[in-house]
Amino acid sequence: MTQIIDPYEPLAVNAGKIQAGVNRLNQRERRARILASTRKLIGERGSGDITVREIALISDVSPQTLYNLVGPRDQAIVDALNEYSVAIGRIAAHTSSLSEHTDVWISVAECYPDYARQSTLMFMTPMRNVYLSYRDKQVKSLTKLLKAYKKAGHMHFTTPAHDLAEQLILFSSAVWVDWSIRSFPLSELKEKIIAGLTKLMRD
């Protein structure tokens, strides 16, 4: 099984150029801690009643620092989900097929089912706009990946990459929501996703 990053731990911070300075690095580390704490709260009980004060407390920063480094609560949730999605997307980008790509995301659900379920169930709550903002970012990431696959000769499609990415994300999101509600086996989830993605790629 693919080695998966823990969503509840701060993601590695790239120090960048030395001249960025210690203060800038400390800000990045605190921001990473804030986003990890946000994901932890999402995994534990969903996003509905998470507060800025609670995220700040778990992250060991002041609410004002949280606001300065991340923004309001909804932005913290979007950035927390997106940061982790990008990290997993980088792992998936080393695959050479949609089946292998899907395997990476299934591995996340195997290792961290509560996080996978709660982050998806956000679509069924008043927080759906946050979920949709996160999904828009997924479309952009998948568009880049599809272009890379096509350039490498792993895929052949005539539909514009962005349009295809939108269709693939819309379909797979619906299947993930269905799994989150009904909790059927992950093997079945993968079969449904692969069958649907294959059909969309063909069409």
Backbone torsions as a table, in degrees:
resi	resn	phi	psi	omega
1	MET	NA	143.6	179.8
2	THR	-60.4	138.2	176.0
3	GLN	-70.9	123.1	-174.4
4	ILE	-110.9	140.2	178.8
5	ILE	-72.5	139.1	177.3
6	ASP	-71.7	118.6	-178.9
7	PRO	-68.7	-18.0	-175.4
8	TYR	-92.0	-0.6	177.0
9	GLU	-107.3	146.3	177.1
10	PRO	-58.6	136.7	179.0
11	LEU	-77.8	152.1	-176.6
12	ALA	-55.8	136.7	-179.7
13	VAL	-102.2	127.0	177.2
14	ASN	-80.8	118.1	-176.8
15	ALA	-65.3	-25.0	179.6
16	GLY	68.5	-152.9	-178.7
17	LYS	-69.9	146.3	-178.3
18	ILE	-57.9	-36.5	-176.6
19	GLN	-68.0	-6.1	176.8
20	ALA	-61.4	-29.2	175.0
21	GLY	87.7	157.4	-178.0
22	VAL	-64.6	-39.5	-177.3
23	ASN	-61.3	-43.3	179.6
24	ARG	-64.1	-40.2	178.9
25	LEU	-65.4	-41.3	177.8
26	ASN	-61.4	-37.7	177.6
27	GLN	-63.8	-42.4	179.4
28	ARG	-64.9	-39.6	179.6
29	GLU	-66.8	-40.6	177.7
30	ARG	-66.2	-39.4	178.1
31	ARG	-63.3	-42.8	178.3
32	ALA	-61.8	-38.0	178.8
33	ARG	-67.4	-39.8	178.2
34	ILE	-62.0	-45.2	-177.8
35	LEU	-68.1	-37.4	176.6
36	ALA	-64.5	-41.4	178.4
37	SER	-63.3	-38.1	177.9
38	THR	-63.3	-44.6	178.1
39	ARG	-62.9	-37.5	179.6
40	LYS	-62.2	-44.1	178.6
41	LEU	-65.0	-39.3	177.5
42	ILE	-61.0	-46.0	-179.2
43	GLY	-64.3	-34.3	-177.0
44	GLU	-74.5	-39.0	-174.5
45	ARG	-152.7	14.1	-178.8
46	GLY	87.7	-179.2	-171.7
47	SER	-101.4	-10.0	-169.8
48	GLY	-55.6	-45.3	-173.7
49	ASP	-114.1	20.4	176.0
50	ILE	-69.8	136.7	178.2
51	THR	-116.9	158.0	176.8
52	VAL	-59.6	-42.4	-179.0
53	ARG	-60.3	-40.2	-179.6
54	GLU	-68.0	-43.8	177.8
55	ILE	-60.6	-44.5	-179.2
56	ALA	-60.9	-42.7	-178.9
57	LEU	-61.6	-48.2	-179.2
58	ILE	-67.2	-31.9	-178.5
59	SER	-83.0	-8.2	-178.2
60	ASP	61.6	43.0	173.5
61	VAL	-134.0	166.9	177.1
62	SER	-81.7	154.9	175.9
63	PRO	-55.3	-35.9	179.9
64	GLN	-67.0	-40.2	177.3
65	THR	-63.0	-42.6	177.9
66	LEU	-58.3	-46.1	-178.8
67	TYR	-63.7	-40.7	-179.8
68	ASN	-66.0	-38.2	-174.6
69	LEU	-87.5	-27.4	-175.3
70	VAL	-124.6	-46.0	-176.2
71	GLY	120.5	-164.1	179.8
72	PRO	-68.0	172.7	-174.6
73	ARG	-52.8	-48.9	-177.2
74	ASP	-61.6	-37.7	178.1
75	GLN	-66.6	-37.5	177.3
76	ALA	-61.2	-40.5	-179.7
77	ILE	-68.0	-46.3	178.5
78	VAL	-59.2	-47.7	-177.4
79	ASP	-66.3	-35.6	178.9
80	ALA	-64.6	-46.6	178.5
81	LEU	-64.5	-44.5	-176.0
82	ASN	-68.1	-39.3	179.3
83	GLU	-58.4	-44.9	-179.3
84	TYR	-69.6	-40.4	178.7
85	SER	-60.4	-41.6	179.2
86	VAL	-64.7	-41.8	179.8
87	ALA	-62.5	-44.5	177.8
88	ILE	-69.1	-36.5	177.5
89	GLY	-59.9	-34.5	177.9
90	ARG	-66.2	-37.1	176.3
91	ILE	-66.2	-46.3	-178.1
92	ALA	-65.5	-27.4	-178.1
93	ALA	-64.6	-18.4	179.1
94	HIS	-83.8	-1.0	177.5
95	THR	-84.8	166.9	-177.1
96	SER	-120.6	11.5	177.8
97	SER	-153.3	159.1	177.9
98	LEU	-65.0	-30.6	177.6
99	SER	-63.6	-47.0	178.3
100	GLU	-66.2	-38.1	177.9
101	HIS	-59.9	-45.3	178.7
102	THR	-63.7	-37.0	178.2
103	ASP	-55.3	-39.1	-179.1
104	VAL	-62.0	-45.4	-178.7
105	TRP	-70.4	-34.1	175.7
106	ILE	-64.4	-36.5	178.7
107	SER	-62.0	-36.0	176.1
108	VAL	-60.5	-46.0	-179.3
109	ALA	-66.2	-33.2	177.1
110	GLU	-67.2	-42.8	-176.9
111	CYS	-80.0	-37.0	-174.6
112	TYR	-133.8	65.9	-175.1
113	PRO	-60.9	-36.1	-179.2
114	ASP	-64.8	-42.2	178.7
115	TYR	-65.3	-46.1	-179.7
116	ALA	-59.8	-43.4	-177.2
117	ARG	-70.5	-49.3	-175.7
118	GLN	-66.7	-37.2	179.6
119	SER	-68.3	-30.3	177.7
120	THR	-78.4	-39.8	-178.3
121	LEU	-64.6	-13.2	176.7
122	MET	-54.8	-29.9	-179.9
123	PHE	-61.3	-25.6	-176.0
124	MET	-92.6	8.4	-175.3
125	THR	-120.2	174.7	174.1
126	PRO	-61.3	-10.4	178.0
127	MET	-84.3	11.2	-173.8
128	ARG	-58.9	-29.8	178.5
129	ASN	-64.5	-34.0	175.8
130	VAL	-66.4	-43.7	178.3
131	TYR	-60.5	-41.9	-178.6
132	LEU	-67.6	-34.9	175.7
133	SER	-63.4	-42.4	177.1
134	TYR	-63.2	-40.9	-178.8
135	ARG	-66.3	-35.2	176.4
136	ASP	-59.4	-39.3	178.3
137	LYS	-67.5	-35.5	177.2
138	GLN	-63.1	-39.2	179.4
139	VAL	-61.4	-43.3	179.4
140	LYS	-61.8	-44.1	179.8
141	SER	-64.3	-43.3	-178.6
142	LEU	-68.6	-33.8	176.5
143	THR	-58.3	-46.4	178.3
144	LYS	-61.5	-42.4	-178.8
145	LEU	-64.9	-43.4	179.2
146	LEU	-61.3	-41.5	177.9
147	LYS	-62.3	-40.0	178.8
148	ALA	-66.7	-42.7	177.2
149	TYR	-59.7	-43.9	-178.3
150	LYS	-66.3	-42.7	-179.9
151	LYS	-63.2	-35.8	-179.6
152	ALA	-80.2	-6.4	179.1
153	GLY	84.6	10.4	179.5
154	HIS	-80.3	-21.9	-178.5
155	MET	-139.2	152.5	175.5
156	HIS	-134.2	120.6	178.0
157	PHE	-151.0	152.5	-177.8
158	THR	-103.8	-21.6	177.3
159	THR	-64.9	139.5	175.2
160	PRO	-52.5	139.1	-174.4
161	ALA	-54.8	-40.7	-178.2
162	HIS	-65.7	-43.0	179.7
163	ASP	-63.8	-42.0	179.1
164	LEU	-65.6	-41.4	178.7
165	ALA	-60.3	-42.4	178.2
166	GLU	-60.2	-44.3	-179.9
167	GLN	-64.1	-44.2	-177.8
168	LEU	-65.6	-43.0	-179.7
169	ILE	-68.1	-41.2	179.1
170	LEU	-60.5	-45.8	180.0
171	PHE	-65.7	-51.7	-175.9
172	SER	-64.5	-33.8	176.8
173	SER	-61.7	-42.2	-180.0
174	ALA	-62.7	-40.0	-179.8
175	VAL	-69.4	-40.1	177.9
176	TRP	-63.4	-40.1	177.6
177	VAL	-62.1	-43.2	179.1
178	ASP	-59.9	-44.4	178.0
179	TRP	-62.9	-41.2	-178.0
180	SER	-63.7	-33.3	-179.4
181	ILE	-80.7	-44.4	-170.8
182	ARG	-100.9	-13.6	175.8
183	SER	54.1	46.2	174.4
184	PHE	-79.9	166.8	-174.2
185	PRO	-58.3	146.7	179.9
186	LEU	-63.9	-29.3	177.1
187	SER	-62.1	-38.3	177.9
188	GLU	-70.1	-38.2	176.6
189	LEU	-57.7	-46.9	-179.3
190	LYS	-62.4	-44.1	-179.6
191	GLU	-59.2	-44.7	179.9
192	LYS	-62.3	-45.2	-178.0
193	ILE	-64.4	-48.6	-177.1
194	ILE	-62.7	-42.9	179.8
195	ALA	-60.9	-44.8	-178.8
196	GLY	-68.5	-43.0	-179.5
197	LEU	-64.7	-39.9	179.0
198	THR	-61.4	-43.2	179.2
199	LYS	-64.4	-43.8	179.9
200	LEU	-63.4	-39.4	179.4
201	MET	-65.1	-37.7	-179.8
202	ARG	-68.0	-43.9	-177.3
203	ASP	-69.6	NA	NA
